[in-house]
Amino acid sequence: MNYRLIVVTLATLLVSAVWHCAAVWGATPPMSLCRNIIMGVAVTLMAVTGGGLIALMFYSRRKGYDEPARSDRVRDS
């Protein structure tokens, strides 16, 4: 597989996304302080929630909670 093509494609997509975000950000009027505070709190809560969910995923995996269910009992026939 040609990894250089993948890297170039992903880098091009990243640069174009950053350029588009900067263009839109520059074209919109600035928000008030109250809205900036609300946005900051929302972003912080989303980051904490996402980090917590990822931490729970790693915790459950290491404790063996993700293993398939199995029984050691012998069937009575």
N, C-alpha and C positions, 0 to 999 in steps of 0.2 A: 504494500500500500504506500502511496506517495504521501508521506507525512508533511512534506514542505507545502504541498497544495492545501492540505487541511489547515496548517498554521497560517498560511497567507490568507485563506478565505476567512478564518476566524478573526484575524487581525483586521482585515478590511471591514468586516461587520462591526467590530468593536469601535473602530475609528469613525465609521459612519453613524453609529448610534450616539457616540459622544458628541459628534458635530451637530447632529439633529437636536439633541437635548440642549446644547449650548445655544443654538439658534432660537429654539422655542423659549428658553429661559430669558434670553435677551429681548425678545419681542413682547413679552408680557409685562404688565405694570407690577411694581413691587407690592408685596403683601404687608399688611399692618403687623405691628409687634405681637398683638394678641394671636393672630393667625399663625405667625411663625412659632410661637410658643406651643400652640396646640399641635402643629405639625411635628415639632421636635418631640413632644410627649408621645404622639402616636407612633413615630418611627422607633423611639426607644422601647415602647411596649411591644411592638412587633418583633424587634430584634431579641428582646428578652424571652418572649414566647417561643420564637423559632429556636433559639439556643436551648431553652428548656426542653423542648420536644426532641431535639437532636440528642441532648444529654440522656433523656429517658430511653431513647432508642439504643444508645450504646450501653447503658446500664442493663437494660433487659437482655441484650445480646450476651453480655459477659456473665450474667447470672444464670443463663440457660433457659430463660423464659420463652425464647423463640424456637426451641427444639420441638420437633413433632411429638404429639401425644403417643404414648405407648404404655402398655400394661405388662407387668411381670406375672400376672395371675395365670394359672392354668385353667383351661376350660373344663367344666364338668360335663362329660358326655354320658 
